[in-house]
Amino acid sequence: MYLTEKETTDNAIFAPEQAKSYEESLKHYRDLKNSLDTAHEEGFVEGIEEGRKEGIEEGRKNTILLLHKLGYKKEDIAIHTKTDIDFVDDVLSNE
């Protein structure tokens, strides 16, 4: 059987000084855990955003290559993919 924090402190016999030390330690633990949880969540969201950006760029590159194979001019490819002509040239030169 697991006891909640309140049950643990209610059932334990602490001297007032020990109880204060325990509460401070518990507060420190909770603060640290919350900080780590927040950092983890923020890192997860950042990773999703970065992956989304990479996916969009990869999709643009694939579209550029496809439009080029279909015979579109570089200028038209740049317009349709909302990129500049230098990006189109770079993608096509790395094909």
Long-range contacts (C-beta under 8 A, 24 or more apart in sequence): 60-87, 60-91, 61-91, 64-88, 64-91, 64-92, 65-91, 65-92, 65-95, 68-92, 68-95
